[in-house]
Amino acid sequence: MATLIKGAHIVNEGRCFEGSIVIEDEKIVDILPSPITLHHPPFTIHQEIDASGCYVLPGIIDTHVHFREPGMTEKADIESESRAAAAGGVTSYFEMPNTVPQTTTLEALEDKFQRAAHSSHVNYTFFFGATNDNTSLFSQLDPHRVPGIKLFMGSSTGNMLVDRDEALNKIFASAALPIMAHCEDTDIINHNMAVAKQGHGDDPDVSLHPFIRSEEACLASTTKAVALAKKHGARLHVAHLSTAEELDYITSPITAEACVGHLIFSLLDYQRLGTRIKVNPAIKSPVDQFMLREALNDGRITTIATDHAPHLLSQKQGGCVRAASGMPMVQFSLPAMLELVDQKVLSIERMVQLMAHNPASLFEVRQRGFIRKGYQADLVIVRPDAPWTVTQDVIESKCKWSPLEGHTFRWRVEQTFCNGHLIYNNGVVDRSYIGQPLVFR
């Protein structure tokens, strides 16, 4: 029994064409030109979806999320955030290790996989976290289950800072898997914070966040990471690039990620949104935002992710010291990027490459990220010219707030298929469905 998605604009591998897709037993079994002609093999269709006027994209692969489980489930958990992912057209995610306990032991890693196997509504995997003294475990990681090593070269939520030269050299020398690095220089940040406190009190206003977690702090750390990767021949993917200057150091084989928040907001938005957009590294100047957008099209940015990081709204109160850093974004990343498509920042084909194809290729995800015969049927149907407004009642994330509340999007995610299963359908998530562990290489 098969499902036919007919009459859509299919966006895949640099092309946008009208066609139909046949799904059977979790997989894409055919891609048909429109109109469907009789010489194609017959299928027993049990479900037919008229996607006329819509676009069908590969399911989004978000390679950078924080779902807070275990240990911080008052903010979020795997069930709630994977539900938000499904509602946003995200069919696979890579979750980060700064939970409680940290994912820095094999036991903690296995615990996360077991949790997801019972509660994740979309496909999942988990980064292993590097510390000053756990490189001996790297060789025991299953390269078919684990996408890479997450390294915090700057202090952020979770206190997983690694900045001693001896430890960093050992990590870059020992990692056979890709290293995704959070790059900020903690000494520079601490100096900037001390200066800010002298002039603005113990909890400086959030508008000073991009000057405390400055361009200099990002650049110093990123250049160090690049040098270490080249020295040891490690595969480095720099997380959430936030400055124009860092882009100059992203040359093959080094790759980099841009996050949605740094692409849609600038420091001008602190006045309007305050700590709701406080993230690490900080959202910076309009020039940085412009240059990051430019880099989406010239190859310096390889992937777009969210750094989805929920906190309770009560934990976002205060300034640069008291307010937690991070914001929920996984449900709204695709509509937000489609808005940039409308603004001619990038084409829809390029957006799909950065949010689905490249994540799959860079991390060598098996049979996902593309609309191809024989691949898993991870698909999202989006409709243009279908305005809707972000309100609290549509937010699936457990924290129940978004920096985008009140914003009206033109594009709507209508349906999401995960492994051929209709996981999200016009506002309703199938909470009975459980996704699959991602397989690599």
C-alpha positions as CSV (number, residue, x, y, z in Angstrom):
1,M,0.0,0.0,0.0
2,A,1.4,3.3,-1.0
3,T,0.9,7.1,-0.5
4,L,0.9,9.4,-3.4
5,I,1.8,13.1,-3.0
6,K,0.7,14.6,-6.2
7,G,1.0,17.9,-8.1
8,A,3.6,19.6,-5.9
9,H,6.7,21.7,-6.7
10,I,9.5,19.3,-5.7
11,V,12.7,21.0,-4.5
12,N,15.7,18.7,-4.6
13,E,19.3,18.7,-5.6
14,G,19.3,22.2,-7.2
15,R,16.1,21.8,-9.1
16,C,12.5,22.8,-8.6
17,F,10.0,20.9,-10.8
18,E,6.4,19.9,-10.7
19,G,5.9,16.2,-9.9
20,S,4.5,13.6,-7.6
21,I,6.2,11.3,-5.1
22,V,5.2,7.7,-4.2
23,I,5.9,6.5,-0.7
24,E,5.7,2.8,0.3
25,D,7.0,1.1,3.5
26,E,8.9,4.0,4.8
27,K,10.7,4.7,1.6
28,I,10.4,6.9,-1.6
29,V,9.7,4.4,-4.3
30,D,9.1,6.7,-7.2
31,I,9.3,10.3,-8.3
32,L,6.9,11.0,-11.2
33,P,6.8,14.0,-13.5
34,S,3.5,15.8,-13.8
35,P,1.2,14.9,-15.3
36,I,1.5,11.2,-14.2
37,T,1.6,9.1,-17.4
38,L,0.4,5.5,-17.9
39,H,3.8,4.1,-18.7
40,H,4.8,4.3,-15.0
41,P,4.3,1.1,-13.0
42,P,1.0,0.9,-11.2
43,F,0.8,1.3,-7.4
44,T,-1.9,0.4,-5.0
45,I,-2.6,3.8,-3.6
46,H,-4.3,3.8,-0.2
47,Q,-3.6,7.5,0.5
48,E,-3.6,10.4,-2.0
49,I,-2.5,13.9,-1.0
50,D,-3.2,16.7,-3.4
51,A,-0.2,19.1,-2.9
52,S,-1.1,21.4,-5.7
53,G,0.3,24.9,-5.0
54,C,2.6,23.5,-2.4
55,Y,6.3,22.7,-2.3
56,V,7.7,19.3,-1.2
57,L,11.2,19.4,0.4
58,P,13.4,16.8,2.0
59,G,12.8,16.7,5.7
60,I,15.0,19.3,7.5
61,I,18.0,17.9,9.4
62,D,18.8,20.1,12.3
63,T,22.4,19.2,13.4
64,H,22.4,21.5,16.5
65,V,19.7,21.2,19.2
66,H,19.5,21.2,23.0
67,F,16.5,19.1,24.2
68,R,17.5,19.4,27.9
69,E,16.9,15.7,28.8
70,P,18.0,14.4,31.2
71,G,18.3,16.8,34.1
72,M,16.6,20.0,32.9
73,T,13.2,18.7,31.9
74,E,11.4,21.6,33.4
75,K,12.6,23.5,30.3
76,A,12.2,20.9,27.7
77,D,12.4,17.1,27.0
78,I,12.9,14.8,24.0
79,E,9.1,14.3,23.6
80,S,8.1,17.9,23.6
81,E,10.9,19.2,21.5
82,S,10.7,16.4,18.9
83,R,7.1,17.3,18.7
84,A,8.0,20.9,17.9
85,A,10.5,19.6,15.4
86,A,7.8,17.6,13.6
87,A,5.5,20.7,13.5
88,G,8.4,22.6,11.9
89,G,9.2,20.1,9.1
90,V,12.4,18.9,11.0
91,T,12.5,15.1,10.6
92,S,16.0,14.5,12.1
93,Y,18.0,16.1,14.8
94,F,21.5,15.9,16.4
95,E,21.3,16.7,20.1
96,M,24.1,18.3,22.2
97,P,25.9,16.9,25.3
98,N,25.5,19.7,27.9
99,T,22.7,18.0,29.8
100,V,22.7,16.8,33.4
101,P,24.6,14.5,33.5
102,Q,26.7,15.6,30.6
103,T,27.0,13.2,27.7
104,T,30.7,12.6,28.3
105,T,30.6,8.9,29.2
106,L,29.4,5.9,27.2
107,E,26.8,5.2,29.8
108,A,25.3,8.7,29.5
109,L,25.3,8.5,25.7
110,E,23.5,5.1,25.8
111,D,20.9,6.5,28.2
112,K,20.0,9.2,25.8
113,F,19.5,6.7,22.9
114,Q,17.3,4.7,25.1
115,R,15.2,7.7,26.1
116,A,14.8,8.8,22.5
117,A,13.8,5.2,21.5
118,H,10.7,5.6,23.7
119,S,9.8,9.3,23.2
120,S,11.3,11.0,20.1
121,H,8.7,11.6,17.5
122,V,11.3,12.2,14.7
123,N,14.7,10.7,13.9
124,Y,17.5,11.3,16.4
125,T,21.2,11.0,17.3
126,F,23.5,12.5,20.0
127,F,26.9,14.2,20.0
128,F,29.5,12.9,22.4
129,G,31.0,15.7,24.6
130,A,34.7,16.3,24.9
131,T,36.2,17.1,28.3
132,N,39.8,17.7,29.5
133,D,40.2,14.0,30.2
134,N,37.9,11.7,28.2
135,T,39.7,11.3,24.9
136,S,40.4,7.6,25.7
137,L,36.6,7.0,25.1
138,F,36.6,8.4,21.5
139,S,37.8,5.1,20.0
140,Q,34.9,3.3,21.7
141,L,32.2,5.4,20.0
142,D,30.2,3.7,17.3
143,P,30.8,5.7,14.1
144,H,27.5,4.4,12.7
145,R,25.5,5.8,15.6
146,V,27.3,8.9,16.7
147,P,27.8,11.9,14.4
148,G,30.7,13.6,16.1
149,I,32.4,15.1,19.1
150,K,31.1,18.4,20.5
151,L,33.8,20.6,21.9
152,F,33.1,23.8,24.0
153,M,36.1,26.0,23.5
154,G,34.1,28.8,25.1
155,S,32.1,28.7,28.3
156,S,28.4,28.3,27.7
157,T,25.4,26.7,29.3
158,G,26.5,23.5,31.0
159,N,30.1,24.4,32.1
160,M,31.8,22.0,29.6
161,L,34.7,24.4,28.8
162,V,37.9,22.9,27.5
163,D,40.6,25.6,26.9
164,R,43.9,24.1,28.1
165,D,46.3,23.7,25.1
166,E,47.4,20.2,26.2
167,A,43.8,19.0,26.3
168,L,42.8,20.7,23.1
169,N,45.7,19.1,21.2
170,K,44.8,15.7,22.5
171,I,41.2,16.1,21.5
172,F,42.1,17.2,17.9
173,A,44.7,14.5,17.6
174,S,42.4,11.7,18.9
175,A,39.0,12.4,17.2
176,A,38.4,10.2,14.2
177,L,34.8,11.6,14.1
178,P,34.0,15.2,13.1
179,I,34.5,17.9,15.8
180,M,31.8,20.5,16.1
181,A,33.3,23.4,18.1
182,H,31.7,26.2,20.1
183,C,34.4,28.9,19.6
184,E,34.6,31.8,22.0
185,D,37.6,32.9,24.1
186,T,36.7,32.8,27.7
187,D,39.5,35.1,28.9
188,I,38.4,37.8,26.5
189,I,34.8,37.4,27.6
190,N,35.7,37.5,31.3
191,H,37.8,40.7,30.7
192,N,34.9,42.4,28.8
193,M,32.4,41.4,31.5
194,A,34.6,42.9,34.2
195,V,34.8,46.2,32.3
196,A,31.0,46.1,31.6
197,K,30.3,45.6,35.3
198,Q,32.5,48.5,36.3
199,G,30.4,50.9,34.1
200,H,27.0,49.3,34.2
201,G,26.6,47.4,37.5
202,D,26.6,43.7,38.4
203,D,24.1,42.7,35.7
204,P,24.7,44.8,32.6
205,D,21.8,45.4,30.2
206,V,21.4,42.7,27.5
207,S,22.3,45.3,24.8
208,L,25.9,44.9,26.0
209,H,25.9,41.1,25.4
210,P,27.5,41.4,21.8
211,F,30.2,43.6,23.2
212,I,31.0,41.2,26.1
213,R,30.9,38.1,24.0
214,S,32.6,40.1,21.3
215,E,33.8,39.6,17.8
216,E,37.3,39.5,19.1
217,A,36.4,36.6,21.5
218,C,34.9,34.6,18.6
219,L,37.7,35.3,16.2
220,A,40.5,34.3,18.6
221,S,38.8,31.0,19.4
222,T,37.9,30.1,15.8
223,T,41.3,30.8,14.5
224,K,42.8,28.6,17.2
225,A,40.4,25.8,16.4
226,V,41.2,26.0,12.7
227,A,44.9,25.9,13.4
228,L,44.5,22.8,15.6
229,A,42.4,21.1,13.0
230,K,45.0,21.7,10.3
231,K,47.8,20.7,12.6
232,H,46.2,17.3,13.4
233,G,44.2,16.7,10.3
234,A,40.9,16.7,12.2
235,R,37.6,17.3,10.6
236,L,36.3,20.6,12.1
237,H,32.8,22.1,11.8
238,V,32.6,25.5,13.5
239,A,29.2,25.9,15.2
240,H,27.0,29.0,15.0
241,L,29.4,31.4,13.3
242,S,28.4,34.9,14.3
243,T,30.9,37.4,12.9
244,A,32.0,38.6,9.4
245,E,35.7,38.2,10.4
246,E,35.4,34.5,11.2
247,L,34.2,33.8,7.6
248,D,37.7,34.5,6.3
249,Y,39.1,31.5,8.1
250,I,36.5,29.0,6.8
251,T,38.3,27.4,3.8
252,S,38.2,23.7,2.8
253,P,38.4,21.3,4.5
254,I,37.1,23.4,7.4
255,T,33.3,23.8,7.4
256,A,30.9,26.1,9.3
257,E,27.3,26.4,10.5
258,A,25.1,29.4,10.6
259,C,22.2,29.5,13.0
260,V,18.8,30.9,12.2
261,G,18.9,33.4,15.1
262,H,22.1,35.1,13.7
263,L,20.5,35.2,10.3
264,I,17.2,36.8,11.2
265,F,18.2,39.0,14.1
266,S,20.8,41.7,14.7
267,L,21.8,43.7,17.8
268,L,19.2,46.3,16.7
269,D,16.6,43.7,17.9
270,Y,17.7,43.7,21.5
271,Q,15.7,46.9,22.1
272,R,12.6,45.2,21.0
273,L,13.1,41.6,22.2
274,G,15.6,41.9,25.0
275,T,16.8,38.7,26.6
276,R,14.6,36.6,24.4
277,I,17.3,36.7,21.8
278,K,20.2,36.4,24.3
279,V,22.3,33.5,22.9
280,N,25.9,32.4,23.0
281,P,27.7,33.4,20.8
282,A,25.8,36.7,20.9
283,I,23.7,38.0,18.0
284,K,25.8,40.9,16.7
285,S,25.8,43.8,14.2
286,P,23.8,44.2,11.1
287,V,27.1,44.0,9.2
288,D,27.8,40.6,10.6
289,Q,24.2,39.5,9.8
290,F,24.6,40.7,6.2
291,M,27.9,39.0,5.7
292,L,26.6,35.7,7.2
293,R,23.7,35.9,4.8
294,E,26.1,36.5,1.9
295,A,28.1,33.4,3.0
296,L,25.0,31.2,2.6
297,N,25.5,31.5,-1.2
298,D,29.3,31.3,-1.7
299,G,30.1,28.0,0.1
300,R,31.6,29.4,3.3
301,I,28.6,28.3,5.3
302,T,27.9,24.6,4.8
303,T,24.9,24.1,7.1
304,I,22.0,26.0,8.7
305,A,20.8,24.8,12.1
306,T,19.0,26.3,15.1
307,D,21.0,25.9,18.3
308,H,17.5,25.3,19.7
309,A,17.9,25.9,23.4
310,P,14.8,26.3,25.5
311,H,14.6,27.9,28.9
312,L,11.7,28.9,31.0
313,L,10.7,32.5,30.4
314,S,11.4,33.2,34.1
315,Q,15.0,32.1,33.5
316,K,15.3,34.7,30.7
317,Q,14.8,37.6,33.1
318,G,17.7,40.0,33.9
319,G,20.7,41.1,31.9
320,C,24.0,39.8,30.7
321,V,24.7,37.9,33.9
322,R,21.3,36.7,35.2
323,A,19.4,35.9,32.0
324,A,20.0,32.5,30.6
325,S,21.3,32.3,27.0
326,G,19.4,30.3,24.4
327,M,16.1,30.4,22.6
328,P,13.7,27.8,21.2
329,M,13.6,27.8,17.4
330,V,13.3,24.3,16.0
331,Q,9.6,24.7,15.2
332,F,10.1,28.0,13.3
333,S,13.4,27.6,11.5
334,L,11.9,26.5,8.2
335,P,9.3,29.3,7.9
336,A,11.9,31.8,9.0
337,M,14.3,30.6,6.2
338,L,11.6,30.6,3.7
339,E,11.0,34.2,4.6
340,L,14.6,34.9,3.6
341,V,13.9,33.1,0.4
342,D,11.1,35.6,-0.2
343,Q,13.5,38.4,0.5
344,K,15.9,37.0,-2.1
345,V,18.6,36.3,0.4
346,L,18.9,32.8,-1.1
347,S,17.0,30.6,-3.4
348,I,14.7,27.8,-2.1
349,E,17.0,25.3,-3.8
350,R,20.0,26.7,-1.9
351,M,18.0,26.7,1.4
352,V,17.3,23.0,0.9
353,Q,20.9,22.3,0.3
354,L,22.0,24.0,3.5
355,M,19.2,22.6,5.7
356,A,18.9,19.0,4.3
357,H,21.4,18.0,1.6
358,N,24.6,19.4,3.2
359,P,23.9,18.1,6.8
360,A,23.3,14.7,5.3
361,S,26.5,14.8,3.2
362,L,28.8,16.4,5.7
363,F,28.0,13.9,8.5
364,E,27.4,11.0,6.1
365,V,23.8,10.3,7.1
366,R,22.6,7.1,5.4
367,Q,19.6,7.5,3.0
368,R,18.3,10.7,4.2
369,G,18.4,14.4,3.3
370,F,17.5,14.0,-0.4
371,I,14.4,13.1,-2.4
372,R,15.7,10.0,-4.1
373,K,14.3,6.5,-4.9
374,G,15.1,4.1,-2.1
375,Y,15.7,6.8,0.5
376,Q,13.7,7.1,3.7
377,A,10.6,9.2,3.1
378,D,11.4,12.1,5.3
379,L,9.5,14.9,3.6
380,V,7.8,18.2,4.4
381,I,5.0,19.9,2.5
382,V,5.0,23.7,2.8
383,R,2.4,26.1,1.3
384,P,3.2,29.7,0.3
385,D,0.7,32.5,0.6
386,A,-0.9,30.9,3.7
387,P,-0.4,33.6,6.4
388,W,-0.3,32.6,10.1
389,T,0.9,34.2,13.2
390,V,3.0,32.7,16.0
391,T,1.0,32.7,19.2
392,Q,1.5,30.8,22.4
393,D,-1.2,28.2,21.5
394,V,0.7,27.0,18.4
395,I,4.0,26.6,20.2
396,E,4.8,22.9,20.8
397,S,8.0,23.4,22.8
398,K,7.6,22.8,26.5
399,C,8.7,26.3,27.5
400,K,5.8,27.8,25.6
401,W,7.4,31.0,24.4
402,S,9.2,32.2,21.3
403,P,11.1,35.3,20.3
404,L,8.9,35.2,17.2
405,E,5.5,35.5,19.0
406,G,3.4,38.0,17.2
407,H,5.2,37.5,13.9
408,T,3.2,36.6,10.9
409,F,4.8,34.1,8.4
410,R,3.7,33.8,4.8
411,W,4.8,30.1,4.5
412,R,3.0,27.4,6.4
413,V,4.3,23.8,7.2
414,E,1.2,21.7,6.3
415,Q,2.5,18.1,6.6
416,T,5.6,16.3,7.7
417,F,6.4,12.7,6.8
418,C,9.0,10.9,8.9
419,N,10.0,7.5,7.5
420,G,6.9,7.6,5.3
421,H,4.6,8.2,8.3
422,L,2.4,11.3,8.4
423,I,3.8,12.6,11.8
424,Y,2.4,16.2,11.4
425,N,-0.8,17.1,9.7
426,N,-2.1,20.7,9.7
427,G,-1.6,21.5,13.3
428,V,-1.7,18.0,14.8
429,V,1.3,15.9,15.7
430,D,0.8,12.1,15.9
431,R,2.2,11.6,19.4
432,S,2.0,7.8,19.1
433,Y,4.8,7.7,16.4
434,I,8.4,7.2,17.4
435,G,11.2,8.1,15.0
436,Q,14.4,6.1,14.2
437,P,18.0,6.4,15.3
438,L,20.1,7.9,12.5
439,V,22.7,5.7,10.9
440,F,26.0,7.1,9.6
441,R,28.7,6.2,7.1
